[in-house]
């Protein structure tokens, strides 16, 4: 599945090469050449993943990673460090700063895309093309189809994204604000009660296969997708 990737790289040739390969793979790429520009872009819209060069003008990639991890809004954004530093201590420093993975230059486009897919599968599974199934409820992101016990379930685009997020984050409680950020995007300004409307639509669609009870209301907090009563 296409992801919004923020590429923070100050060398134009390397930035262009990486951006080209990411675009060819179907991803949408935002570019920044400095730490300051990267932080500004993140403030405007939350990316699905950050490719972050270690050596940047002004502030280092390590400082950017620490800043992202210290902010509740950006704490869960996956980060892959890109660097020419190959010493073990440098790798440890990058991971300690909050990076999810560390790639040493030079690297092949295939390796980079594989690392991105692995990190997204681990940290943002709703961004992958992997089908997910829970108690006979199956969602396939590639075909954009949902079935309940083999029976087709018709969902609108928002309900589909909402269900995909729930199914890939089962047993966790999410507030309405968190669901807005992850499903609608934190740069989209809609009221929190909008979530309730789409939850009702999703439950109604799931009633035909008796899967509507998987989406549970947690009073005073938000919603949870769970197989437990």
N, C-alpha and C positions, 0 to 999 in steps of 0.2 A: 504494500500500500504506500502511496506517495506520502512523504513526510515533509514538513517545513523545517529546513535545516539552516541554521545560522553558521556560516563559514567565516571564521575570524583568522585571517592570514594577511600579513603585510607585504609579502613578495608577490607582485602582480602576476608573474608567469605561473607560479605554483597555484595561486588563487584561481586563475583562469582554467588551468588544467583540472583541478579538483571540481570546480563548479561545472565544467563541461561534462565530466563523468557522472556527477550526481544528477544533472539534468537529463542526461541520456538514460539514466536508470529510473527516471520518472519522478524524481524529487523536485521540490520547489526550493530554490536556494536564495537566501539573503546573504549579502556580503558586508564585511566590515574589515578595515585595515588597521584599526587601533582599538584599544580597550575601551576608550571613551565612546567610540561609535558603536561598539558592540553592546555596551550597557544601554545606550539610547534606543537601539533597535529592540532590545529585550523589553524595555519599558513600554514601547508602543504595541508590541504583540509578542506573546510567548511562543518561542519555537518548540518544535517537538524534540530537537536534538541540537547540541552545539558542538561544532568541530573547532577546537581552540588551539591556536599555535602558542607555543611557550614564549618565544621571543617576540615581543610586540613593542612598538614605540610608546613611550609614556609609562604604562603599567604592564607588567608581565601577565602572561596567561594564567599563571598561578594565582595572582592577585584577583583576576577576573573570576576564576573558579571559586575562590574563597568567598568573594562577594555574592556570587549566585547562590552558593550553599548557605549563606548566612541570612538570606531573605526568604521568608516563608513562601512567598509567591513563586520563586524560582528554584526552591530547594530540590524539587523532584525532577527538574529538567536534566535529561541525560547529557553527559559531557564526555567527549573523546579528545584527549590531548594529542596534538601533532607536534613533534619536536625532533631535532637532530641529536638531542642528548640521549645517549644510550647507556649511561652508567646506572647501575642498580639503584644507587641512592637518589638519582634524579627521578627514576620511575616511582620510587617510594614517595618522594616529595609530591609528585603529580597526583598520585592516588590519595595521599593524605589530604591534599587540598580539595578533594571531592570528585576527581575524575573517575568515570566508570571504566574507562579503558585508556590505553596509552599506545600510540603507534609511532615508531621511530622512522624518520626519513632516511633514505628514500623508501617508499612503499608502492606497491602496485595498486591500480584502481580496483582490481578484484578483491584484494585484501581489505581495502578500505570499505568497500560496499558490504563485504562479509562481516566486518566488525560492526558496522552501523546496524545491520540486520540483527546481529546477536545482541547488541546493547538494547535496541528497541524491543526485541522479544522479551528481554529480561526486565526492562524498566518501563516500557510503554507498549505492552502487548496489543493494545487496541490499534497500534499503527502498523501492525504486520498483516500479511495476507493469510495467516494460518486460520483455518476453520476451527471453531470452538463448539463443544457440545456439552450440555449439562442436563442430565435426566431426560433425554429424548428431545430436548430443545437444541436445535443445531443452527448455527449462523455461519455462512460462508462469505467472507468479504470479497472474494474474487468474483463470484457470480451474483453477489448482492441478494442472496436468497436466505430466507429463514423458514425452517420447517419445525413443526411440533409433532413428534411421533410419526414422522413421515408425511404429515399434512402441511401443505404450503400455507404460510402466514404472510399476509400482505401488510407491510409497514411503510410509513412515509420515511423520507430521508433522515429526519431528526430522530424519529423513534428508532430507526435502524442504528444510528450512531450511539444513541443512548443505551440500547440493548447491548451493543458490542462492548461498550465501556463497562457496563455492569458485569457482563459475562467474563470479561478478562480481568476483573477486579472483584471477584466473588468474596463474600463474607466481610467486606470492608464497608464501614458506614461513611457515606459521603453527604456533606451538607449541600444545600441548594447552590450556594456560591461556588463550591468545588465542582459540582456538575456543570454549571454554566461555564466555568473556566476550561474544563476538559472536553466538553461536548460541543459547546457553542463557540468557544474561544474567548480568552479573557479580554480581547479588544472589541468584543460585541457587547453593546450595552442594552440589555433587556432586563425586565424585572424578574426577581427570584420566583415569583408565583407562576411565571411562564413554565418553570420546571414542573410544577404540579399538573399543569394542563397536559403536558406531554407524557407524564407518568400515567395519567388517567387513560390517555389514548393507547399507550403501550400495554397497559394491563387489559384494556378492553380487547385489543387484538390477540392477546395471549390466552384469553378466556376459552377460545374454541379448542385449545389443546390442554386446558387445565394447568397452564404454566404461570398464570397470573399471580399465584401466591408466592412465586419465587422473588417477586419484588416487594420488599417489606418496608413499611413506614416505621422509622425509629423516632418516636415522639420527642419533640424538642431538639432533634439533631438533623435528620434528613432521611435518606433512603439507603437500603442495603439489598443486594442480590444474594440470596442465601437458600440453601436446600434444607436448612434446619428451621424448625418452628420455634 
